[in-house]
Amino acid sequence: MKKIFLSLFTLLITFSVFAQSEDKDTYTKIGDEIPKFSFEIEKGKTVNIADYKGKLILINLFATWCPPCNTELPLVQKEIWDKHKDNNNFAFFVFGREEGWDKLIPYKAKKGFTFPILPDLDRSVFSKFARQSIPRNILIDETGKIIYQSIGYEEKEFQTLVKLIDGKLKDKATK
């Protein structure tokens, strides 16, 4: 009986520690206001995320060296950006964690991406949302509230994001 109790106790402690580390990795949660931050939208031109309030905003946090990011971004181009890039109710920003224009401009050209890929050299944007782990997607509604977050790339999760964006933008177009 003692061995069973000790095994269950150890399992409970292990699960508890794992769950806590997961919570500590993400600083924001669904329902939170988007953190305030500024970023370079193009070389030498800075904007504030609050400038985009009133739009559905998708933020993707990635790195050029990240295999799951490089699986996800071509799908983002095809299934999200190509569909919604001309929609005035939508804004999309991809931030390269710890990468500057010197890496991101050639990366974007080589991959043929047409969406904004922006530097986050010092993790100032990334650190508003998380401590580690990429890729990440954060979807913010027109009121500035986070309505969706994901970590990593998984096809089913990505399709959930695509459907949510499609639905939100369709709803907004019919209002």
ROSE-702819 format. One record per residue: residue number from 1; residue in one letter; x, y, z of N, C-alpha, C, O, CB in turn. Coordinates in nm, 3 decimals. Glycine has a CB too. Example, Ala and Ser with C-alpha at 12.3 -4.5 7.8 and 13.67 -1.06 7.14 Angstrom:
ROSE-702819
   pos   code       n.x       n.y       n.z      ca.x      ca.y      ca.z       c.x       c.y       c.z       o.x       o.y       o.z      cb.x      cb.y      cb.z
     1      A     1.319    -0.569     0.780     1.230    -0.450     0.780     1.320    -0.330     0.780     1.424    -0.332     0.846     1.131    -0.447     0.905
     2      S     1.285    -0.225     0.708     1.367    -0.106     0.714     1.290     0.003     0.787     1.341     0.114     0.804     1.408    -0.060     0.572
end
This chain:
ROSE-702819
   pos   code       n.x       n.y       n.z      ca.x      ca.y      ca.z       c.x       c.y       c.z       o.x       o.y       o.z      cb.x      cb.y      cb.z
     1      M     0.083    -0.119     0.000     0.000     0.000     0.000     0.088     0.126     0.000     0.058     0.224    -0.068    -0.094    -0.001     0.121
     2      K     0.196     0.119     0.078     0.287     0.232     0.087     0.349     0.261    -0.050     0.364     0.377    -0.089     0.398     0.203     0.191
     3      K     0.385     0.156    -0.123     0.446     0.173    -0.255     0.347     0.237    -0.353     0.386     0.324    -0.431     0.493     0.037    -0.311
     4      I     0.222     0.197    -0.348     0.121     0.255    -0.436     0.103     0.402    -0.403     0.099     0.486    -0.493    -0.014     0.180    -0.423
     5      F     0.092     0.434    -0.275     0.075     0.573    -0.232     0.196     0.656    -0.276     0.179     0.767    -0.329     0.058     0.580    -0.078
     6      L     0.316     0.604    -0.255     0.438     0.676    -0.294     0.443     0.696    -0.445     0.482     0.803    -0.492     0.563     0.599    -0.247
     7      S     0.404     0.595    -0.522     0.402     0.606    -0.668     0.302     0.711    -0.714     0.332     0.793    -0.801     0.369     0.472    -0.732
     8      L     0.182     0.710    -0.655     0.081     0.809    -0.690     0.125     0.949    -0.651     0.104     1.045    -0.726    -0.052     0.776    -0.622
     9      F     0.186     0.961    -0.534     0.235     1.092    -0.488     0.342     1.145    -0.583     0.338     1.263    -0.621     0.291     1.081    -0.344
    10      T     0.436     1.060    -0.622     0.542     1.099    -0.715     0.483     1.141    -0.849     0.525     1.241    -0.907     0.642     0.984    -0.735
    11      L     0.387     1.065    -0.897     0.320     1.098    -1.023     0.249     1.233    -1.014     0.257     1.314    -1.106     0.220     0.988    -1.062
    12      L     0.180     1.256    -0.904     0.109     1.382    -0.883     0.207     1.500    -0.880     0.180     1.603    -0.942     0.030     1.376    -0.752
    13      I     0.317     1.486    -0.810     0.418     1.592    -0.803     0.477     1.618    -0.942     0.492     1.733    -0.982     0.531     1.554    -0.703
    14      T     0.509     1.513    -1.015     0.564     1.527    -1.150     0.466     1.601    -1.240     0.505     1.692    -1.313     0.598     1.389    -1.210
    15      F     0.339     1.561    -1.236     0.238     1.626    -1.319     0.223     1.772    -1.279     0.211     1.859    -1.365     0.103     1.554    -1.306
    16      S     0.224     1.799    -1.151     0.209     1.936    -1.102     0.324     2.025    -1.150     0.301     2.138    -1.193     0.203     1.937    -0.949
    17      V     0.446     1.976    -1.142     0.563     2.053    -1.187     0.553     2.079    -1.337     0.580     2.190    -1.382     0.694     1.979    -1.153
    18      F     0.515     1.975    -1.415     0.502     1.992    -1.559     0.396     2.096    -1.593     0.418     2.182    -1.678     0.469     1.858    -1.626
    19      A     0.282     2.089    -1.527     0.173     2.183    -1.553     0.216     2.325    -1.520     0.182     2.418    -1.592     0.048     2.144    -1.473
    20      Q     0.289     2.342    -1.412     0.335     2.476    -1.376     0.433     2.530    -1.478     0.428     2.648    -1.511     0.399     2.475    -1.239
    21      S     0.523     2.446    -1.527     0.621     2.495    -1.625     0.551     2.536    -1.754     0.593     2.630    -1.821     0.728     2.387    -1.654
    22      E     0.443     2.465    -1.790     0.367     2.504    -1.908     0.304     2.642    -1.889     0.308     2.725    -1.979     0.258     2.399    -1.938
    23      D     0.245     2.665    -1.771     0.181     2.793    -1.743     0.282     2.907    -1.743     0.252     3.016    -1.792     0.109     2.789    -1.609
    24      K     0.400     2.884    -1.691     0.502     2.988    -1.682     0.562     3.023    -1.818     0.623     3.128    -1.834     0.612     2.946    -1.588
    25      D     0.544     2.935    -1.917     0.600     2.959    -2.049     0.520     3.063    -2.126     0.575     3.130    -2.213     0.607     2.829    -2.127
    26      T     0.392     3.077    -2.096     0.305     3.170    -2.167     0.262     3.279    -2.071     0.208     3.251    -1.964     0.183     3.097    -2.228
    27      Y     0.285     3.403    -2.110     0.250     3.516    -2.025     0.108     3.567    -2.048     0.051     3.631    -1.960     0.347     3.628    -2.047
    28      T     0.051     3.538    -2.162    -0.083     3.586    -2.193    -0.178     3.468    -2.202    -0.136     3.354    -2.223    -0.085     3.667    -2.324
    29      K    -0.306     3.497    -2.186    -0.407     3.392    -2.200    -0.526     3.447    -2.276    -0.541     3.569    -2.291    -0.450     3.337    -2.061
    30      I    -0.609     3.358    -2.325    -0.730     3.399    -2.397    -0.815     3.487    -2.305    -0.838     3.454    -2.189    -0.811     3.274    -2.446
    31      G    -0.860     3.598    -2.360    -0.939     3.693    -2.284    -0.859     3.814    -2.237    -0.917     3.917    -2.202    -1.000     3.625    -2.165
    32      D    -0.726     3.801    -2.236    -0.640     3.913    -2.197    -0.641     4.022    -2.304    -0.662     3.994    -2.422    -0.496     3.865    -2.171
    33      E    -0.618     4.145    -2.260    -0.591     4.254    -2.354    -0.455     4.228    -2.416    -0.365     4.175    -2.351    -0.596     4.395    -2.282
    34      I    -0.439     4.266    -2.542    -0.308     4.253    -2.605    -0.210     4.345    -2.532    -0.244     4.460    -2.503    -0.314     4.287    -2.758
    35      P    -0.090     4.296    -2.502     0.009     4.383    -2.438     0.043     4.501    -2.530     0.033     4.490    -2.653     0.138     4.304    -2.402
    36      K     0.083     4.610    -2.471     0.122     4.728    -2.550     0.266     4.711    -2.596     0.354     4.674    -2.517     0.106     4.860    -2.466
    37      F     0.291     4.739    -2.725     0.428     4.738    -2.777     0.434     4.811    -2.910     0.335     4.824    -2.981     0.479     4.594    -2.792
    38      S     0.553     4.856    -2.940     0.582     4.919    -3.069     0.677     4.828    -3.144     0.747     4.745    -3.085     0.643     5.063    -3.053
    39      F     0.679     4.843    -3.277     0.768     4.761    -3.358     0.795     4.833    -3.490     0.722     4.923    -3.531     0.706     4.621    -3.384
    40      E     0.902     4.788    -3.554     0.941     4.844    -3.682     0.861     4.773    -3.792     0.879     4.653    -3.814     1.095     4.830    -3.706
    41      I     0.775     4.846    -3.860     0.692     4.789    -3.967     0.771     4.782    -4.098     0.744     4.699    -4.185     0.563     4.873    -3.986
    42      E     0.867     4.870    -4.111     0.966     4.868    -4.219     1.090     4.938    -4.165     1.083     5.006    -4.062     0.911     4.938    -4.352
    43      K     1.201     4.921    -4.232     1.324     4.982    -4.182     1.305     5.131    -4.156     1.273     5.208    -4.248     1.440     4.961    -4.281
    44      G     1.325     5.171    -4.030     1.316     5.312    -3.996     1.176     5.364    -3.965     1.162     5.482    -3.933     1.372     5.390    -4.104
    45      K     1.072     5.281    -3.976     0.936     5.326    -3.948     0.874     5.240    -3.837     0.852     5.120    -3.854     0.848     5.320    -4.078
    46      T     0.847     5.305    -3.724     0.792     5.236    -3.608     0.643     5.265    -3.594     0.598     5.377    -3.615     0.867     5.276    -3.481
    47      V     0.568     5.161    -3.557     0.425     5.173    -3.531     0.395     5.108    -3.396     0.480     5.040    -3.338     0.339     5.108    -3.645
    48      N     0.275     5.130    -3.348     0.230     5.072    -3.222     0.121     4.971    -3.253     0.041     4.993    -3.344     0.180     5.182    -3.123
    49      I     0.116     4.862    -3.180     0.012     4.761    -3.205    -0.127     4.821    -3.186    -0.222     4.777    -3.250     0.031     4.640    -3.111
    50      A    -0.140     4.921    -3.099    -0.270     4.987    -3.077    -0.320     5.057    -3.203    -0.440     5.082    -3.216    -0.258     5.089    -2.962
    51      D    -0.230     5.089    -3.296    -0.270     5.150    -3.423    -0.361     5.058    -3.505    -0.429     5.104    -3.596    -0.145     5.187    -3.506
    52      Y    -0.362     4.930    -3.472    -0.436     4.830    -3.549    -0.565     4.787    -3.478    -0.633     4.695    -3.524    -0.349     4.709    -3.574
    53      K    -0.599     4.853    -3.368    -0.724     4.822    -3.298    -0.840     4.843    -3.396    -0.838     4.937    -3.476    -0.741     4.910    -3.169
    54      G    -0.939     4.758    -3.389    -1.050     4.763    -3.484    -1.035     4.658    -3.593    -1.128     4.634    -3.670    -1.061     4.901    -3.545
    55      K    -0.918     4.597    -3.600    -0.891     4.491    -3.698    -0.873     4.358    -3.626    -0.841     4.355    -3.507    -0.766     4.525    -3.783
    56      L    -0.893     4.250    -3.698    -0.853     4.117    -3.650    -0.703     4.108    -3.675    -0.658     4.125    -3.789    -0.935     3.999    -3.723
    57      I    -0.626     4.083    -3.571    -0.479     4.083    -3.583    -0.427     3.943    -3.555    -0.460     3.882    -3.454    -0.416     4.186    -3.484
    58      L    -0.345     3.893    -3.646    -0.275     3.768    -3.624    -0.127     3.800    -3.608    -0.066     3.865    -3.692    -0.298     3.667    -3.742
    59      I    -0.071     3.752    -3.498     0.072     3.765    -3.472     0.132     3.626    -3.473     0.083     3.535    -3.405     0.101     3.838    -3.335
    60      N     0.239     3.609    -3.551     0.312     3.483    -3.555     0.452     3.511    -3.505     0.518     3.604    -3.553     0.313     3.420    -3.699
    61      L     0.499     3.431    -3.410     0.634     3.444    -3.356     0.713     3.322    -3.403     0.671     3.208    -3.382     0.633     3.455    -3.199
    62      F     0.827     3.347    -3.468     0.901     3.238    -3.532     1.050     3.269    -3.533     1.092     3.374    -3.486     0.849     3.214    -3.676
    63      A     1.128     3.177    -3.587     1.270     3.199    -3.617     1.301     3.128    -3.749     1.241     3.026    -3.780     1.363     3.147    -3.501
    64      T     1.395     3.184    -3.824     1.427     3.128    -3.956     1.484     2.986    -3.947     1.470     2.908    -4.041     1.525     3.219    -4.027
    65      W     1.547     2.953    -3.836     1.612     2.823    -3.819     1.518     2.715    -3.765     1.559     2.600    -3.751     1.731     2.838    -3.725
    66      C     1.394     2.749    -3.734     1.299     2.661    -3.665     1.225     2.571    -3.765     1.148     2.622    -3.846     1.197     2.744    -3.583
    67      P     1.246     2.438    -3.760     1.178     2.348    -3.855     1.025     2.357    -3.852     0.964     2.366    -3.959     1.218     2.207    -3.827
    68      P     0.958     2.354    -3.735     0.811     2.366    -3.738     0.764     2.500    -3.796     0.660     2.507    -3.861     0.755     2.348    -3.597
    69      C     0.842     2.606    -3.771     0.807     2.738    -3.827     0.812     2.732    -3.980     0.727     2.788    -4.048     0.904     2.847    -3.773
    70      N     0.914     2.663    -4.031     0.931     2.654    -4.176     0.831     2.558    -4.240     0.813     2.561    -4.362     1.072     2.609    -4.208
    71      T     0.766     2.476    -4.161     0.654     2.396    -4.210     0.528     2.480    -4.212     0.448     2.473    -4.306     0.634     2.269    -4.122
    72      E     0.510     2.560    -4.108     0.387     2.637    -4.092     0.377     2.759    -4.184     0.271     2.783    -4.242     0.375     2.683    -3.949
    73      L     0.484     2.834    -4.200     0.475     2.962    -4.273     0.430     2.948    -4.419     0.353     3.034    -4.464     0.608     3.029    -4.270
    74      P     0.472     2.848    -4.496     0.416     2.835    -4.631     0.265     2.812    -4.630     0.195     2.857    -4.721     0.485     2.719    -4.704
    75      L     0.214     2.744    -4.528     0.070     2.723    -4.514     0.001     2.853    -4.476    -0.110     2.882    -4.523     0.041     2.614    -4.409
    76      V     0.065     2.932    -4.391     0.011     3.063    -4.354    -0.002     3.149    -4.479    -0.103     3.216    -4.499     0.102     3.134    -4.248
    77      Q     0.101     3.147    -4.563     0.099     3.224    -4.688    -0.023     3.185    -4.772    -0.099     3.270    -4.818     0.230     3.202    -4.769
    78      K    -0.039     3.054    -4.791    -0.142     3.002    -4.881    -0.283     3.007    -4.822    -0.377     3.048    -4.890    -0.109     2.859    -4.918
    79      E    -0.297     2.967    -4.695    -0.431     2.948    -4.638    -0.484     3.069    -4.560    -0.603     3.077    -4.530    -0.430     2.829    -4.549
    80      I    -0.395     3.162    -4.526    -0.441     3.281    -4.452    -0.408     3.408    -4.529    -0.499     3.484    -4.564    -0.376     3.285    -4.311
    81      W    -0.281     3.433    -4.555    -0.241     3.561    -4.615    -0.298     3.581    -4.755    -0.355     3.685    -4.784    -0.091     3.570    -4.620
    82      D    -0.282     3.480    -4.842    -0.332     3.496    -4.979    -0.483     3.521    -4.982    -0.532     3.590    -5.071    -0.298     3.371    -5.061
    83      K    -0.556     3.465    -4.886    -0.702     3.483    -4.880    -0.743     3.619    -4.824    -0.842     3.677    -4.870    -0.762     3.374    -4.794
    84      H    -0.668     3.670    -4.728    -0.716     3.786    -4.650    -0.628     3.911    -4.658    -0.656     4.011    -4.592    -0.730     3.746    -4.508
    85      K    -0.522     3.907    -4.737    -0.428     4.021    -4.740    -0.493     4.152    -4.784    -0.448     4.259    -4.745    -0.312     3.990    -4.832
    86      D    -0.597     4.145    -4.864    -0.663     4.267    -4.913    -0.782     4.308    -4.826    -0.852     4.405    -4.858    -0.710     4.246    -5.055
    87      N    -0.805     4.238    -4.719    -0.916     4.268    -4.629    -0.872     4.378    -4.531    -0.779     4.356    -4.452    -0.964     4.140    -4.553
    88      N    -0.936     4.492    -4.534    -0.900     4.603    -4.447    -0.929     4.577    -4.300    -0.886     4.653    -4.213    -0.974     4.727    -4.490
    89      N    -1.001     4.469    -4.271    -1.031     4.433    -4.132    -0.930     4.335    -4.074    -0.949     4.284    -3.964    -1.170     4.374    -4.123
    90      F    -0.821     4.309    -4.147    -0.723     4.208    -4.106    -0.582     4.265    -4.109    -0.544     4.336    -4.203    -0.733     4.084    -4.196
    91      A    -0.505     4.234    -4.006    -0.362     4.269    -4.002    -0.284     4.145    -3.960    -0.328     4.069    -3.873    -0.336     4.390    -3.904
    92      F    -0.169     4.125    -4.021    -0.088     4.007    -3.993     0.058     4.049    -3.981     0.112     4.118    -4.067    -0.105     3.900    -4.104
    93      F     0.121     4.005    -3.871     0.261     4.037    -3.846     0.335     3.912    -3.801     0.293     3.843    -3.709     0.273     4.149    -3.739
    94      V     0.446     3.885    -3.867     0.534     3.775    -3.830     0.660     3.837    -3.773     0.724     3.920    -3.838     0.566     3.681    -3.954
    95      F     0.695     3.798    -3.651     0.813     3.852    -3.585     0.920     3.745    -3.574     0.897     3.636    -3.521     0.778     3.907    -3.446
    96      G     1.040     3.777    -3.626     1.154     3.687    -3.620     1.226     3.704    -3.487     1.295     3.804    -3.465     1.250     3.712    -3.737
    97      R     1.210     3.606    -3.400     1.270     3.613    -3.267     1.423     3.614    -3.277     1.484     3.524    -3.335     1.224     3.494    -3.181
    98      E     1.483     3.718    -3.221     1.629     3.738    -3.218     1.689     3.750    -3.358     1.805     3.716    -3.379     1.695     3.622    -3.144
    99      E     1.609     3.798    -3.453     1.660     3.814    -3.589     1.629     3.955    -3.639     1.522     4.010    -3.611     1.598     3.709    -3.684
   100      G     1.725     4.011    -3.713     1.711     4.146    -3.765     1.681     4.147    -3.914     1.668     4.043    -3.978     1.837     4.225    -3.738
   101      W     1.670     4.269    -3.968     1.642     4.285    -4.111     1.745     4.212    -4.196     1.711     4.159    -4.302     1.640     4.434    -4.148
   102      D     1.871     4.207    -4.151     1.978     4.144    -4.230     1.950     3.997    -4.259     1.990     3.947    -4.365     2.111     4.157    -4.157
   103      K     1.884     3.927    -4.169     1.847     3.787    -4.192     1.708     3.774    -4.254     1.684     3.688    -4.339     1.852     3.708    -4.061
   104      L     1.617     3.860    -4.210     1.477     3.843    -4.248     1.446     3.882    -4.393     1.365     3.816    -4.458     1.391     3.924    -4.158
   105      I     1.509     3.986    -4.444     1.485     4.028    -4.583     1.526     3.918    -4.682     1.447     3.883    -4.769     1.561     4.159    -4.614
   106      P     1.649     3.863    -4.670     1.685     3.754    -4.763     1.600     3.627    -4.741     1.566     3.558    -4.838     1.833     3.719    -4.747
   107      Y     1.567     3.597    -4.617     1.483     3.480    -4.586     1.347     3.493    -4.656     1.301     3.399    -4.721     1.463     3.465    -4.433
   108      K     1.285     3.609    -4.642     1.154     3.634    -4.702     1.160     3.620    -4.854     1.073     3.560    -4.916     1.102     3.774    -4.663
   109      A     1.264     3.677    -4.914     1.281     3.669    -5.060     1.303     3.525    -5.105     1.243     3.480    -5.203     1.399     3.758    -5.105
   110      K     1.389     3.453    -5.034     1.420     3.315    -5.070     1.295     3.226    -5.063     1.275     3.140    -5.148     1.530     3.259    -4.977
   111      K     1.213     3.247    -4.962     1.094     3.165    -4.941     0.975     3.212    -5.026     0.878     3.138    -5.043     1.055     3.166    -4.794
   112      G     0.982     3.334    -5.078     0.872     3.386    -5.161     0.752     3.433    -5.081     0.641     3.440    -5.133     0.827     3.282    -5.257
   113      F     0.773     3.466    -4.954     0.663     3.514    -4.871     0.632     3.659    -4.904     0.722     3.738    -4.934     0.698     3.499    -4.721
   114      T     0.504     3.695    -4.898     0.463     3.832    -4.927     0.406     3.903    -4.804     0.374     4.022    -4.811     0.361     3.834    -5.039
   115      F     0.393     3.832    -4.692     0.343     3.894    -4.570     0.458     3.962    -4.495     0.575     3.933    -4.519     0.274     3.788    -4.480
   116      P     0.423     4.054    -4.403     0.527     4.125    -4.327     0.604     4.031    -4.233     0.545     3.966    -4.147     0.465     4.238    -4.247
   117      I     0.735     4.025    -4.250     0.823     3.953    -4.158     0.911     4.059    -4.096     0.988     4.126    -4.164     0.908     3.840    -4.232
   118      L     0.899     4.074    -3.964     0.956     4.188    -3.894     1.056     4.145    -3.787     1.043     4.037    -3.730     0.845     4.270    -3.831
   119      P     1.155     4.229    -3.761     1.257     4.192    -3.663     1.209     4.205    -3.519     1.133     4.294    -3.483     1.379     4.277    -3.683
   120      D     1.257     4.112    -3.438     1.240     4.118    -3.293     1.374     4.078    -3.231     1.385     3.982    -3.156     1.122     4.024    -3.243
   121      L     1.473     4.157    -3.267     1.613     4.127    -3.234     1.636     4.104    -3.085     1.712     4.015    -3.048     1.701     4.240    -3.282
   122      D     1.572     4.183    -3.002     1.593     4.173    -2.857     1.480     4.102    -2.783     1.472     4.109    -2.660     1.611     4.311    -2.800
   123      R     1.393     4.034    -2.856     1.279     3.962    -2.800     1.179     4.055    -2.731     1.102     4.010    -2.646     1.327     3.857    -2.702
   124      S     1.179     4.182    -2.764     1.089     4.274    -2.695     0.942     4.245    -2.726     0.856     4.266    -2.640     1.121     4.418    -2.735
   125      V     0.912     4.197    -2.845     0.775     4.157    -2.877     0.748     4.018    -2.820     0.648     3.997    -2.752     0.751     4.160    -3.031
   126      F     0.835     3.925    -2.848     0.819     3.787    -2.802     0.796     3.781    -2.651     0.710     3.708    -2.603     0.941     3.703    -2.839
   127      S     0.875     3.859    -2.577     0.869     3.854    -2.430     0.737     3.907    -2.374     0.709     3.887    -2.256     0.983     3.932    -2.372
   128      K     0.657     3.974    -2.455     0.525     4.017    -2.411     0.429     3.898    -2.401     0.331     3.902    -2.327     0.467     4.124    -2.508
   129      F     0.459     3.792    -2.476     0.369     3.679    -2.485     0.424     3.551    -2.420     0.346     3.471    -2.367     0.339     3.651    -2.628
   130      A     0.556     3.533    -2.424     0.609     3.404    -2.379     0.755     3.414    -2.337     0.824     3.512    -2.363     0.594     3.300    -2.489
   131      R     0.798     3.308    -2.272     0.938     3.295    -2.231     1.017     3.214    -2.335     1.133     3.245    -2.362     0.947     3.227    -2.092
   132      Q     0.954     3.113    -2.392     1.020     3.026    -2.489     0.918     2.959    -2.579     0.798     2.982    -2.564     1.107     2.921    -2.419
   133      S     0.963     2.878    -2.670     0.883     2.794    -2.760     0.823     2.870    -2.878     0.747     2.965    -2.862     0.772     2.729    -2.683
   134      I     0.859     2.824    -2.997     0.808     2.876    -3.123     0.776     2.758    -3.213     0.827     2.648    -3.188     0.909     2.972    -3.191
   135      P     0.695     2.773    -3.315     0.619     2.892    -3.349     0.503     2.913    -3.252     0.460     2.822    -3.181     0.566     2.881    -3.491
   136      R     0.455     3.036    -3.252     0.338     3.074    -3.173     0.248     3.159    -3.261     0.295     3.239    -3.342     0.379     3.151    -3.043
   137      N     0.119     3.140    -3.245     0.021     3.225    -3.311    -0.069     3.285    -3.205    -0.116     3.215    -3.115    -0.062     3.145    -3.417
   138      I    -0.094     3.414    -3.216    -0.182     3.485    -3.126    -0.281     3.561    -3.213    -0.241     3.638    -3.300    -0.102     3.582    -3.030
   139      L    -0.410     3.540    -3.190    -0.514     3.609    -3.265    -0.586     3.705    -3.172    -0.631     3.667    -3.064    -0.613     3.507    -3.329
   140      I    -0.595     3.830    -3.215    -0.654     3.937    -3.135    -0.777     3.989    -3.209    -0.771     4.017    -3.329    -0.550     4.051    -3.109
   141      D    -0.888     4.003    -3.136    -1.009     4.053    -3.200    -1.005     4.205    -3.213    -0.910     4.270    -3.168    -1.133     4.011    -3.122
   142      E    -1.108     4.260    -3.275    -1.110     4.404    -3.303    -1.115     4.491    -3.178    -1.088     4.611    -3.186    -1.227     4.436    -3.390
   143      T    -1.150     4.433    -3.063    -1.152     4.510    -2.938    -1.017     4.508    -2.867    -0.998     4.578    -2.767    -1.259     4.456    -2.844
   144      G    -0.923     4.429    -2.919    -0.791     4.422    -2.857    -0.774     4.306    -2.760    -0.677     4.302    -2.685    -0.762     4.549    -2.787
   145      K    -0.868     4.211    -2.761    -0.860     4.095    -2.671    -0.805     3.973    -2.746    -0.836     3.950    -2.863    -0.999     4.063    -2.611
   146      I    -0.723     3.896    -2.675    -0.669     3.772    -2.731    -0.781     3.669    -2.734    -0.843     3.639    -2.631    -0.546     3.720    -2.647
   147      I    -0.807     3.614    -2.853    -0.914     3.516    -2.866    -0.862     3.376    -2.903    -0.938     3.280    -2.904    -1.013     3.562    -2.972
   148      Y    -0.731     3.366    -2.932    -0.674     3.237    -2.969    -0.524     3.244    -2.950    -0.461     3.345    -2.981    -0.711     3.199    -3.116
   149      Q    -0.466     3.134    -2.900    -0.320     3.121    -2.892    -0.283     2.977    -2.921    -0.356     2.885    -2.883    -0.265     3.166    -2.752
   150      S    -0.170     2.958    -2.987    -0.119     2.822    -3.006     0.033     2.825    -2.996     0.098     2.926    -3.022    -0.164     2.764    -3.143
   151      I     0.087     2.710    -2.957     0.232     2.692    -2.947     0.268     2.572    -3.033     0.203     2.468    -3.025     0.278     2.672    -2.798
   152      G     0.372     2.587    -3.115     0.415     2.478    -3.200     0.330     2.470    -3.325     0.238     2.549    -3.344     0.410     2.345    -3.125
   153      Y     0.362     2.374    -3.409     0.281     2.354    -3.530     0.223     2.214    -3.526     0.294     2.115    -3.508     0.366     2.376    -3.659
   154      E     0.093     2.207    -3.543     0.022     2.082    -3.560    -0.089     2.109    -3.660    -0.161     2.208    -3.647    -0.034     2.026    -3.423
   155      E    -0.105     2.024    -3.759    -0.199     2.049    -3.869    -0.342     2.077    -3.820    -0.406     2.172    -3.866    -0.201     1.930    -3.963
   156      K    -0.391     1.997    -3.727    -0.528     2.014    -3.678    -0.544     2.151    -3.609    -0.642     2.221    -3.633    -0.565     1.900    -3.580
   157      E    -0.449     2.187    -3.527    -0.451     2.317    -3.458    -0.447     2.431    -3.558    -0.519     2.530    -3.544    -0.332     2.328    -3.359
   158      F    -0.363     2.417    -3.660    -0.352     2.520    -3.762    -0.485     2.538    -3.836    -0.525     2.650    -3.865    -0.239     2.485    -3.862
   159      Q    -0.551     2.428    -3.867    -0.681     2.436    -3.937    -0.787     2.504    -3.849    -0.876     2.572    -3.900    -0.728     2.295    -3.978
   160      T    -0.777     2.485    -3.718    -0.866     2.554    -3.625    -0.845     2.705    -3.636    -0.942     2.781    -3.640    -0.841     2.507    -3.478
   161      L    -0.720     2.747    -3.642    -0.686     2.889    -3.657    -0.740     2.944    -3.790    -0.800     3.051    -3.792    -0.534     2.910    -3.649
   162      V    -0.719     2.872    -3.897    -0.766     2.915    -4.030    -0.917     2.933    -4.028    -0.968     3.035    -4.076    -0.725     2.812    -4.139
   163      K    -0.990     2.836    -3.974    -1.137     2.845    -3.969    -1.183     2.961    -3.882    -1.280     3.028    -3.916    -1.196     2.714    -3.915
   164      L    -1.114     2.985    -3.772    -1.150     3.096    -3.684    -1.132     3.229    -3.757    -1.218     3.316    -3.750    -1.065     3.092    -3.556
   165      I    -1.019     3.246    -3.825    -0.994     3.370    -3.900    -1.098     3.386    -4.011    -1.157     3.493    -4.026    -0.851     3.370    -3.960
   166      D    -1.119     3.281    -4.089    -1.219     3.286    -4.197    -1.356     3.327    -4.143    -1.423     3.413    -4.200    -1.229     3.149    -4.269
   167      G    -1.396     3.265    -4.034    -1.526     3.294    -3.975    -1.537     3.436    -3.923    -1.638     3.503    -3.945    -1.555     3.197    -3.864
   168      K    -1.435     3.482    -3.853    -1.435     3.618    -3.797    -1.441     3.721    -3.910    -1.516     3.818    -3.901    -1.310     3.642    -3.709
   169      L    -1.363     3.701    -4.014    -1.362     3.799    -4.123    -1.489     3.793    -4.206    -1.533     3.895    -4.260    -1.240     3.776    -4.212
   170      K    -1.550     3.676    -4.217    -1.677     3.663    -4.288    -1.786     3.735    -4.209    -1.867     3.809    -4.266    -1.715     3.514    -4.311
   171      D    -1.788     3.712    -4.077    -1.886     3.779    -3.990    -1.874     3.930    -4.000    -1.974     4.001    -4.009    -1.867     3.734    -3.844
   172      K    -1.751     3.980    -3.997    -1.728     4.124    -4.002    -1.772     4.182    -4.136    -1.823     4.294    -4.142    -1.579     4.157    -3.977
   173      A    -1.752     4.106    -4.244    -1.790     4.154    -4.378    -1.941     4.162    -4.395    -1.991     4.243    -4.473    -1.731     4.061    -4.486
   174      T    -2.014     4.078    -4.321    -2.160     4.078    -4.335    -2.229     4.178    -4.241    -2.350     4.197    -4.250    -2.213     3.939    -4.307
   175      K    -2.152     4.242    -4.153    -2.211     4.339    -4.060    -2.216     4.477    -4.118    -2.262     4.571    -4.053    -2.133     4.343    -3.931
end
